[in-house]
């Protein structure tokens, strides 16, 4: 009997903690995959809540959000879609903020391949991967860089497009493309290969904004996740993964 009573007491002590734990559904731009996974683990450790992450292209996610997808928080690869979400009634007014500033990098899994902008001029490769510039901000930035360097026309026949920056990176990582434009956040913690971090003046700054979506308005876990994202612990993780921090 004492064992039964003790068991019931333990269950009643644990039950409130379980009840307080929540989940939040987060749509995450695929460039931010590694950082987001680490942030999710740190968020759970700090709060007991759980962030359920989905990864994809920012433009595709926005289309899904406007069609009723059950996301509660949106971590975009640009600052346009979160603002549009608020303007069009899918995001909560006043919840938008920049959580990271992305950096574009020309990357090859092989050492010595990428030496700088001259790699593009020489054109000594069969395929170069980029994300779809229509839906992925990093893809649009890649096109902007190639246009600015005057090599877009020469390279157009060699470009292979991924649906998002995650797929573009996979093309390069698997050798299906000898090099490609990816996010620094995807390769910052990788050893080997070769890379050129594209100077910021060659493309429009990639400000990555977060927004609380209307479906998450009444979810305390969604609000807690955004508060955590602004904190020092999260910012250290974001910086370690190769992202700049908003200095505005």
PEHUDA-V296754 format. One record per run of one state. SS is the DSSP state (hx for helix, st for strand, lp for the rest). FROM is the first residue (numbers start at 1). LEN is the number of residues. If there is no record, write none. Layout:
# PEHUDA-V296754
SS&FROM&LEN + SS&FROM&LEN
This chain:
# PEHUDA-V296754
lp&1&1 + hx&2&19 + lp&21&2 + st&23&7 + hx&30&18 + lp&48&2 + st&50&7 + lp&57&1 + hx&58&9 + lp&67&6 + st&73&3 + lp&76&4 + hx&80&8 + lp&88&3 + st&91&1 + lp&92&5 + st&97&6 + lp&103&1 + st&104&5 + lp&109&9 + hx&118&5 + lp&123&5 + st&128&4 + lp&132&5 + hx&137&12 + lp&149&3 + hx&152&7 + st&159&4 + lp&163&2 + hx&165&9 + lp&174&5 + st&179&5 + hx&184&4 + lp&188&6 + st&194&4 + lp&198&2 + hx&200&3 + lp&203&3 + st&206&8 + hx&214&3 + lp&217&3 + hx&220&11 + lp&231&1 + hx&232&9 + lp&241&3 + st&244&1 + lp&245&4
